Amino acid sequence: MPIVTKDLDSAFLTAGANPGLEVWCIENQLLVPVSKSSHGKFYSGSAYIVLNAVFPKIGTPHYDIHYWLGNDTKKVDSGLASEKALELDAALGSCSVQYREIQGQESQKFLSYFKPCLIPIEGVFTSKQGNLNGEYQVRMYTCKGDYVVHVKEVPFQRASLNHEDIFILDTAPKIFLFSGCNSTIQERAKGLEVVQYLKDNKHGGKCEVATIEDGKFVGDIDVGEFWSLFGGYAPIPRESPSVQEPVAPSIKLFWINLQGKLRQTGSNAFSKEMLESDKCYMLDCDGEIFVWMGRQTLLTERRTATKAIEEYVRNEGRSNRTHLTFLSEGLESPIFRSFFANWPKTVEPRLYEEGREKVAAIFKHQGYDVKELPEEDNEPSIDCTGTTKVWRVDGDELFLLVVTEQTRLYSGDCYIVQYIFPGNGKDETLFYAWLGGRCVMEDKTAAISHMDTMINSARTSPVVAQIHEGKEPAQFFSILQRLIIFKGGNSPGYKKFIEEEGMVDETYNENRVALFRVQGTSPDNMQAIQVDQVSSSLNSSYCYILQTEESVFTWIGSLSSSRDHNLLDRMVELFNPTWLPVSVREGNEPDIFWDALGGKADYPKGKEIQGYTDDPHLFALKLTGGDFKVKEIYNYTQDDLVTEDVLLLDCQREIYVWIGLHSVIRSKQEALSLGLKFLEMDVLVEGLSLEVPIYVVSEGNEPPFFTRFFSWDHSKANVLGNSFERKLAILKGKSTSVEGHKRISLKAKSRDSTPVGYRSTPVTTNGRGPRGRSSSPVPSGASSDFRASGDRLLSSPSLVVKKLFEGSTADNSAEQTTPLSGSPSTELRSSNESESSTQDRNADDEKLLIYPYERLRMVSPNPATGIDLTRREAYLSNEEFREKFGMSKPAFYKLPKWKQNKLKMSLDLF
């Protein structure tokens, strides 16, 4: 879009040159910059323009423009603010997203710029502010929100209080926090952040803080003082909950002509082809309105469209809660795109390359000699001096690989990798379940189940990850250092599958033709991947090793680097130091080379472009009554990792599921399932494969390759308890653990009671309500009998896995594992313990409520509530249990735990 300089405000000439926030206010119909010290101070009688510029490590800058309108803003200033937002967008090359923000209804993204809170001030902004002295004015606020807080001043009177919200009473000597009995722990914790803000900014850090609980009015001096300010205690009336049936929104698309008239062009079913680049459109989704502006529209046309939309909102009598978002062509949000059929979901590599060229041009303009932008930092984000063990999954068995075979994996197999490395003052453990690209489903399921059994038997809370061949994360390669992946497989499941399907066994044989692509970043991070032995498998960006019956060739692609050539030589030596390969450069291949590949054919010869990678995004995952909800947390920090939550960090090339100690998640296997559910959400996830690596991290055991995405402070782990207790301890200057609370491991939590949801009855400062949490049945261990044969470990029971972990940090140089065997006394004791636990479980199960199978499934339209989520099967009737599982409950509970989980997964009960 052409930009006319004379149409732009001079205040925008240098806008967006640096990352971070810039704020302007309209004063006497002129744009005035607001100093950084006054960011977050918004006057209800004024209008503001806020620009947030983000400069990612890779790619072009992102710009978000918000124009904020106070409740008392004049109409002329409101109109001017929307125009100035368009001018700012034009100054930035029409590559921003714009939002209208109304006081009290601000978007979460906007509020996240001003953490912990934004408290509007009465009056009008003036650039010549004076010092306001006089008597301290008592004010009362209500706080709403669990990630960002909406703070609103309310009348200082008892009638303002209710049982649902958080209230802050700010007096000169003391700040009171009143928690409604139906408020959540997280809302109370956020209220304390606002208290801290008021204490620091309005009291100079010198005032007392008191917390008041709804329903508690005796035996506490602070409580008596609080109610005396209202003239004495009186009950707060309870409001009858209003139940509103959800109404599906009617979605309409309008074209906005040059005269500002709206013409409807469709409803409920749309395609991208309906949007023309020389027009502006409005997509009305009831609660949210999107304005789409074509790339070829002029600034005057955009102004006309903006005025028409604002008039439409007024004439339709829309609530202030209706959000307006303005999008330029090419910058559509995932939510907007979701309303259109067949909208492309991936960023074109060409656009990414254009972005790299623009950034390079900026560096060159600043005087740097830039030949090519540097690639991403290849330094490993994990200590690579640890110890490694690798097991191959053979269905019900685990086969421990000797050291020489640990870095030789097969595409038809699954493996479990255990890595123990130095962490923050202690050894950390990381487990990978590596799933080969051609493995069978039986081995995939068994691998996850075996890994779950291992981590449940570990003395620590290890990090676990599920990874697929071809999508391995960088640190996996850093750990194994020199890796070769062969075609075919050795597991019985794979062999049986290819035999039943009548397929040729492609398992690597050194006497047959084989082609390997060589890749990597250094001699300590290089891989050889066996590919189909055909010419179309070649790529000019790589080097290859071609092994035939008579000789060995190394093929050097014309676009490969000297580093690639060095790795090629080292990889040949790793395969066989006695090989004397024939070196072939692309374009000079002999006929014998092409003959070995079945003849010459086309293959990719262009430069392989690295895809665009956005900065990480943090999401809160909510499980309520069977519903799976996701909420993005903008401008996240370590403080947003709330102990009651399950959070997901989307880094595009990998995702991390973080489990808070007080969250509802019981096992890491369940956390892996949540990660997969997230990847299936098309609205939020675009261009991400379902095979992207998924890590599961427990609170208090965060590895360095997770903490690198935060400004991490390890000392914050010293304050324990729920999020409210932690914030209160910090506010009152207590840095030690909260009295009466101990850190809860994930294993201990899995045996704890079923969480009772987020909203609760009155909660005291020690976290206890008027009623104790009901106890749930305790999942007992499975039978502990086991057998072993050579290197084959029959996975069953926790006792076997404990044996596997014995001496796990020792040298792995033994040629084979020591066969496991148990003494008769041990086996007898294990058997008796198993029988006893089964009898106890059967007695407990008789007391449980009975639910039909359809209500107990992981995804159910009418899920059963108040159950132990780790033992859904226990709530089936005996008849339906036998029908689904093909056995009785006592027989089921005598099975190894991993086999129980496997059966439950097949029935969608785990």
Residue pairs with C-beta under 8 A, 6 or more apart in sequence:
1 90
1 94
1 295
1 296
1 297
1 298
1 299
2 298
3 90
3 91
3 93
3 94
3 299
4 299
7 87
7 90
7 299
8 87
8 90
8 91
9 31
9 84
9 87
9 88
11 24
11 31
11 32
11 33
12 87
12 88
12 91
13 91
15 22
15 51
15 88
15 91
15 92
16 22
16 51
16 53
16 61
16 63
16 91
16 92
18 53
19 53
19 54
19 55
19 61
20 52
20 53
21 36
21 39
21 50
21 51
21 52
21 113
22 33
22 50
22 51
22 53
23 33
23 34
23 38
23 39
23 48
23 49
23 50
23 51
24 31
24 32
24 33
24 34
24 48
24 49
24 84
25 31
25 32
25 34
25 43
25 46
25 47
25 48
25 49
25 125
26 32
26 46
26 47
26 48
26 49
26 77
26 80
26 81
26 84
27 46
27 125
27 126
27 127
29 76
29 77
29 80
31 49
31 84
32 125
32 127
34 48
34 125
39 113
39 114
40 113
40 114
40 118
41 121
42 48
42 68
42 70
42 103
42 118
42 120
42 121
43 70
43 120
43 121
43 122
43 123
43 124
43 125
44 70
44 71
44 72
44 73
44 103
44 120
44 121
44 122
44 123
45 70
45 72
45 73
45 74
45 122
45 123
45 124
45 125
46 70
46 73
46 77
46 124
46 125
47 67
47 68
47 69
47 70
47 73
47 77
47 78
47 80
47 81
48 67
48 68
48 81
48 125
49 65
49 66
49 67
49 68
49 81
49 84
49 85
49 88
50 65
50 66
50 67
50 68
50 110
50 113
51 63
51 64
51 65
51 88
51 96
52 63
52 64
52 66
52 113
53 61
53 62
53 63
54 61
54 62
54 63
54 64
54 615
55 61
56 62
56 613
56 614
56 615
57 376
57 615
58 356
58 376
58 612
58 613
59 352
59 355
59 356
59 359
59 612
59 613
59 614
60 95
60 355
60 358
60 359
63 89
63 92
63 95
63 96
63 97
64 96
64 97
64 98
64 99
64 109
65 85
65 88
65 89
65 96
65 97
65 98
65 99
66 85
66 98
66 99
66 100
66 101
66 107
66 110
67 81
67 82
67 84
67 85
67 98
67 99
67 100
67 101
68 81
68 101
68 102
68 103
68 106
68 110
69 77
69 78
69 81
69 100
69 101
69 102
69 103
70 103
70 120
71 102
71 103
71 104
71 120
72 124
73 81
78 310
79 307
79 310
82 100
82 306
82 307
82 310
83 303
83 306
85 98
85 326
86 98
86 299
86 302
86 303
86 306
86 326
87 299
88 96
89 95
89 96
89 98
89 326
89 328
90 299
94 293
94 295
94 328
95 328
95 330
95 331
96 328
96 331
97 325
97 326
97 327
97 328
97 331
97 333
98 325
98 326
99 107
99 109
99 110
99 323
99 324
99 325
99 326
100 323
100 324
100 325
101 107
101 110
102 320
103 120
104 150
104 152
104 320
105 320
105 321
105 323
106 118
106 150
107 323
108 145
108 147
108 148
108 631
108 632
108 633
108 634
109 634
109 635
111 117
111 118
111 145
111 148
111 149
111 150
112 148
112 633
112 634
112 635
113 635
115 148
115 193
115 635
115 637
116 149
116 190
116 193
116 194
116 196
116 197
117 143
117 149
117 151
117 193
117 194
117 197
118 151
119 141
119 151
119 153
119 194
120 153
136 171
136 172
138 156
138 169
138 170
138 171
138 172
138 229
139 153
139 156
139 170
140 153
140 154
140 155
140 156
140 160
140 167
140 168
140 169
140 170
141 151
141 152
141 153
141 154
141 167
141 168
141 170
141 194
142 151
142 152
142 154
142 160
142 165
142 166
142 167
142 168
143 149
143 150
143 151
143 165
143 166
143 167
143 168
143 187
143 190
143 191
143 194
144 150
144 152
144 165
144 166
144 187
145 187
145 190
146 184
146 186
146 187
146 190
146 642
147 186
147 190
147 620
147 631
147 633
147 640
148 634
149 190
149 191
149 193
149 194
151 194
154 160
154 167
156 169
157 230
158 230
158 231
158 234
158 236
160 167
161 167
161 178
161 180
161 236
162 180
162 236
162 239
163 180
163 181
163 182
163 214
163 236
163 238
163 239
164 180
164 182
164 183
165 180
165 183
165 187
166 177
166 178
166 179
166 180
166 183
166 187
166 188
166 190
166 191
167 177
167 178
167 180
168 175
168 176
168 177
168 178
168 191
168 194
168 195
168 198
169 175
169 176
169 178
169 226
169 229
170 198
170 202
171 229
172 207
173 207
173 208
174 207
174 208
174 209
174 210
174 225
175 195
175 198
175 199
175 203
175 207
175 208
175 209
175 210
176 210
176 211
176 212
176 222
176 226
177 188
177 191
177 192
177 195
177 209
177 210
177 211
177 212
178 212
178 214
178 226
179 187
179 188
179 191
179 211
179 212
179 213
179 214
179 763
180 214
181 213
181 214
181 215
181 761
181 762
182 759
182 760
183 759
184 644
184 758
184 759
184 760
185 644
185 662
185 722
185 723
185 724
185 758
185 760
185 763
186 642
186 644
186 645
186 723
186 724
186 758
188 724
188 763
189 642
189 722
189 723
189 724
189 726
189 727
192 211
192 724
192 727
192 728
192 731
193 727
195 209
195 731
196 727
196 731
199 205
199 207
199 209
199 731
209 731
209 732
210 222
210 225
210 226
211 222
211 728
211 765
212 222
212 223
212 226
213 762
213 763
213 764
213 765
214 236
214 762
215 762
216 223
216 762
216 764
217 223
217 224
217 227
217 233
227 233
249 285
249 286
249 287
250 267
250 268
250 286
251 267
251 268
251 270
251 283
251 284
251 285
251 286
251 339
252 264
252 266
252 267
252 268
252 283
252 284
253 264
253 265
253 266
253 267
253 270
253 274
253 281
253 282
253 283
253 284
254 262
254 263
254 264
254 265
254 281
254 282
254 283
254 284
255 262
255 263
255 264
255 265
255 279
255 280
255 281
256 262
256 263
256 279
256 280
256 281
256 282
256 304
256 305
256 308
256 309
257 263
258 301
258 304
259 304
260 304
260 305
260 307
260 308
260 311
261 308
262 282
262 308
262 312
265 274
265 281
266 274
269 341
270 283
270 339
270 340
270 341
271 340
271 341
271 342
272 340
272 341
272 342
272 343
274 340
275 281
275 292
275 294
275 329
276 294
277 294
277 295
277 296
277 297
277 329
278 294
278 296
278 297
279 294
279 297
280 291
280 292
280 293
280 294
280 297
280 301
280 302
280 304
280 305
281 291
281 292
282 289
282 290
282 291
282 292
282 305
282 309
282 312
283 289
283 290
283 291
283 292
283 336
283 339
285 339
286 322
287 321
287 322
287 323
288 322
288 323
288 324
288 325
289 309
289 313
289 322
289 323
289 324
289 325
290 325
290 326
290 327
290 336
291 305
291 306
291 309
291 324
291 325
291 326
291 327
292 327
292 329
292 332
292 336
293 301
293 302
293 305
293 326
293 327
293 328
293 329
294 329
295 328
295 329
295 330
297 305
306 326
309 324
310 324
313 322
313 324
325 333
325 336
327 333
327 336
332 343
334 683
334 684
334 686
335 683
337 343
337 345
337 686
338 682
338 683
345 682
345 686
345 687
346 686
346 687
347 611
347 612
347 687
349 609
349 611
349 612
351 612
352 609
352 610
352 611
352 612
353 609
355 612
356 373
359 373
360 370
360 372
360 373
363 370
363 373
364 370
375 610
376 610
376 613
378 474
378 521
378 522
378 525
380 474
380 475
380 478
380 525
381 474
381 475
381 478
381 704
381 705
381 708
382 421
382 430
382 475
382 478
382 479
382 703
382 704
382 705
383 421
383 422
383 423
383 704
384 421
384 478
384 479
384 481
384 524
385 421
385 422
386 419
386 420
386 421
386 422
386 427
386 479
387 419
387 420
387 421
387 808
387 809
387 810
387 811
387 812
388 406
388 417
388 418
388 419
388 479
388 480
388 812
389 400
389 406
389 417
389 418
389 808
389 812
390 400
390 401
390 405
390 406
390 415
390 416
390 417
390 418
391 398
391 399
391 400
391 401
391 415
391 416
391 418
391 450
391 793
392 398
392 399
392 401
392 413
392 414
392 415
392 490
392 491
393 399
393 413
393 414
393 415
393 416
393 443
393 446
393 447
393 450
393 491
394 443
394 491
394 492
394 493
394 792
395 442
395 443
395 446
395 491
395 492
395 493
396 446
396 794
396 795
396 899
397 792
397 793
397 794
397 795
398 416
398 450
398 792
398 793
398 795
398 804
399 791
399 792
399 793
400 791
400 793
400 816
400 817
401 415
402 814
402 815
402 816
403 812
403 813
406 480
406 812
407 480
407 481
407 482
407 483
407 484
408 484
408 486
409 415
409 434
409 436
409 483
409 484
409 485
409 486
410 436
410 485
410 486
410 487
410 488
410 489
410 490
410 507
410 508
411 436
411 437
411 438
411 439
411 469
411 485
411 486
411 487
411 488
411 489
411 530
412 436
412 438
412 439
412 440
412 487
412 488
412 489
412 490
412 491
412 494
412 498
412 507
413 436
413 439
413 443
413 489
413 490
413 491
413 494
414 433
414 434
414 435
414 436
414 439
414 443
414 444
414 446
414 447
414 491
415 432
415 433
415 434
415 436
415 447
416 431
416 432
416 433
416 434
416 447
416 450
416 451
416 454
417 431
417 432
417 434
417 476
417 479
417 480
418 429
418 430
418 431
418 454
418 808
419 429
419 430
419 431
419 432
419 479
420 427
420 428
420 429
420 430
420 808
420 809
421 427
421 428
421 430
422 428
423 703
423 704
424 704
424 714
427 460
427 809
428 460
428 462
428 463
428 701
428 703
429 458
429 460
429 462
429 463
430 462
430 463
430 464
430 465
430 479
430 703
431 451
431 454
431 455
431 462
431 463
431 464
431 465
432 464
432 465
432 466
432 467
432 476
433 447
433 448
433 451
433 464
433 465
433 466
433 467
434 447
434 467
434 468
434 469
434 472
434 476
435 444
435 447
435 466
435 467
435 468
435 469
436 469
436 489
437 468
437 469
437 470
438 487
438 488
438 489
438 494
439 489
439 491
439 493
439 494
440 491
440 493
440 494
440 497
442 493
443 491
443 493
443 494
445 902
445 905
445 906
446 898
446 902
448 466
448 669
448 672
449 669
449 898
449 899
449 901
449 902
449 905
450 795
450 898
451 464
452 667
452 668
452 669
452 898
452 901
453 795
453 798
453 801
453 896
453 897
453 898
454 801
454 804
454 805
455 461
455 462
455 464
455 668
456 667
456 747
456 750
456 798
456 801
456 897
457 798
457 801
457 802
457 804
457 805
458 805
459 805
460 701
461 698
461 700
461 701
461 745
461 746
461 747
462 701
463 695
463 696
463 697
463 698
463 701
463 703
463 706
464 668
464 672
464 695
464 696
465 473
465 476
465 693
465 694
465 695
465 696
466 672
466 675
466 693
466 694
467 473
467 476
467 693
467 694
468 691
468 693
469 485
470 691
471 689
471 691
471 692
471 693
472 693
473 653
473 654
473 693
474 525
475 705
476 693
477 483
477 520
477 525
477 527
478 524
478 525
481 524
481 525
481 526
482 523
482 524
482 526
482 527
482 571
482 574
483 526
483 527
483 528
484 516
484 527
484 528
484 530
484 574
484 575
485 527
485 528
485 529
485 530
486 507
486 508
486 530
487 506
487 507
487 508
487 514
487 530
488 494
488 505
488 506
488 507
488 508
489 495
489 507
490 507
495 505
497 503
498 504
498 505
508 514
508 530
510 547
511 549
512 549
513 533
513 546
513 547
513 548
513 549
513 596
513 597
514 530
514 533
514 546
514 547
515 530
515 531
515 532
515 533
515 534
515 537
515 544
515 545
515 546
515 547
515 597
516 528
516 529
516 530
516 531
516 544
516 545
516 546
516 547
516 571
517 528
517 529
517 531
517 537
517 539
517 542
517 543
517 544
518 526
518 527
518 528
518 542
518 543
518 544
518 545
518 564
518 567
518 568
518 571
519 526
519 527
519 529
519 542
519 564
519 567
520 526
520 527
520 567
521 563
522 563
522 567
523 566
523 567
523 570
526 567
526 570
526 571
528 545
528 571
528 574
528 575
531 537
533 546
533 596
533 597
533 598
534 597
534 598
534 601
535 594
535 597
535 598
535 599
535 600
535 601
535 602
535 603
536 601
536 602
536 603
537 597
537 603
538 544
538 555
538 557
538 603
538 604
539 557
539 603
539 604
539 605
539 608
540 557
540 558
540 559
540 560
540 586
540 603
540 604
540 605
540 606
540 607
541 557
541 559
541 560
541 604
541 607
541 608
542 557
542 560
542 564
543 554
543 555
543 556
543 557
543 560
543 564
543 565
543 567
543 568
544 554
544 555
544 557
545 552
545 553
545 554
545 555
545 568
545 571
545 572
545 575
545 581
546 552
546 553
546 554
546 555
546 593
546 596
546 597
547 575
548 596
551 581
551 582
552 572
552 579
552 580
552 581
552 582
553 581
553 582
553 583
553 584
553 593
553 596
554 568
554 569
554 572
554 581
554 582
554 583
554 584
555 584
555 585
555 586
555 589
555 593
556 564
556 565
556 568
556 583
556 584
556 585
556 586
557 564
557 586
558 585
558 586
558 587
558 605
559 605
559 607
559 608
572 579
572 581
573 579
584 590
584 593
594 600
611 687
613 652
613 653
614 652
616 649
616 650
616 651
616 652
616 709
617 632
617 649
617 650
618 632
618 633
618 636
618 640
618 647
618 648
618 649
618 650
619 630
619 631
619 632
619 633
619 647
619 648
619 649
619 650
619 678
619 684
620 630
620 631
620 633
620 645
620 646
620 647
620 648
621 628
621 629
621 630
621 645
621 646
621 647
621 648
621 657
621 674
621 678
622 628
622 629
622 630
622 631
623 629
623 646
623 664
623 674
624 757
624 758
625 863
625 865
626 859
626 860
626 861
626 862
626 863
628 674
628 677
630 648
630 678
630 681
630 684
632 684
633 640
633 647
636 710
637 710
637 711
638 710
638 711
638 712
638 713
638 716
640 647
641 647
641 658
641 660
641 699
642 660
642 723
643 660
643 661
643 662
643 663
643 699
643 722
643 723
643 726
644 660
644 662
644 663
644 722
644 723
644 758
645 658
645 660
645 663
646 657
646 658
646 659
646 660
646 663
646 664
646 665
646 671
646 674
647 657
647 658
647 660
648 655
648 656
648 657
648 658
648 674
648 675
648 678
649 655
649 656
649 658
649 706
649 709
650 678
650 685
650 688
651 709
652 687
652 688
652 692
653 692
653 693
654 692
654 693
654 694
654 695
655 675
655 678
655 679
655 692
655 693
655 694
655 695
656 694
656 695
656 696
656 697
656 706
657 671
657 672
657 674
657 675
657 694
657 695
657 696
657 697
658 697
658 698
658 699
658 702
658 706
659 665
659 668
659 671
659 696
659 697
659 698
659 699
659 746
660 699
661 698
661 699
661 700
661 743
661 744
661 746
661 749
662 722
662 723
662 744
663 755
664 755
664 869
665 671
665 674
666 746
666 749
666 750
666 869
666 870
667 746
667 750
667 870
668 696
668 698
668 746
669 901
669 910
670 869
670 870
670 910
671 696
672 694
672 696
673 858
675 694
675 696
676 690
676 694
678 684
678 685
679 685
679 688
679 689
679 690
679 692
679 694
680 690
695 706
697 703
697 706
698 745
698 746
700 717
700 743
702 712
715 735
718 735
718 736
718 737
719 726
719 729
719 730
719 734
719 735
719 736
719 737
719 738
720 726
720 737
720 738
720 741
720 742
720 743
721 729
721 737
721 738
721 741
721 767
722 767
724 763
724 765
724 767
725 738
725 741
725 765
725 766
725 767
726 738
728 765
729 735
729 736
729 738
740 766
741 767
744 752
750 779
750 870
751 778
751 779
752 776
753 773
753 774
753 775
753 776
754 774
754 776
754 866
754 867
754 868
754 869
756 773
756 774
756 866
760 769
761 769
761 770
761 771
762 769
762 770
763 769
774 866
776 867
776 868
776 871
777 841
777 844
777 845
777 848
777 868
777 871
777 874
778 844
779 868
779 870
779 871
780 834
780 837
780 838
780 840
780 841
780 893
781 797
781 798
781 833
781 834
781 837
781 897
782 796
782 797
782 798
782 834
782 893
782 894
782 895
782 896
782 897
782 899
782 900
783 796
783 797
783 830
783 831
783 834
783 894
783 895
783 896
784 796
784 797
784 798
784 799
784 800
784 827
784 830
784 831
784 833
784 834
785 796
785 797
785 822
785 827
785 830
785 831
786 794
786 796
786 797
786 799
786 800
786 820
786 822
787 794
788 794
788 819
788 820
788 821
789 819
790 816
790 819
791 816
791 817
793 800
793 804
793 817
793 820
794 800
795 801
795 896
795 898
796 896
796 897
796 898
796 899
797 830
797 896
797 897
798 897
799 822
799 826
799 830
800 820
803 820
822 830
834 894
838 890
838 893
838 894
841 874
841 893
842 889
842 890
842 893
845 874
845 889
848 874
848 875
849 875
850 875
850 876
850 877
851 864
851 867
851 875
851 876
852 880
853 876
853 880
853 884
853 907
854 860
854 862
855 862
855 863
855 864
856 863
856 864
856 867
856 872
856 873
856 875
856 876
856 909
857 863
857 872
857 907
857 908
857 909
858 872
858 908
858 909
858 910
859 908
864 875
867 875
868 874
870 910
872 904
872 909
872 910
873 881
873 885
873 889
873 892
873 904
873 907
873 909
874 889
876 884
878 888
878 889
881 888
881 889
881 892
882 888
884 907
885 892
885 903
885 907
892 900
892 903
893 900
895 903
901 910
904 910
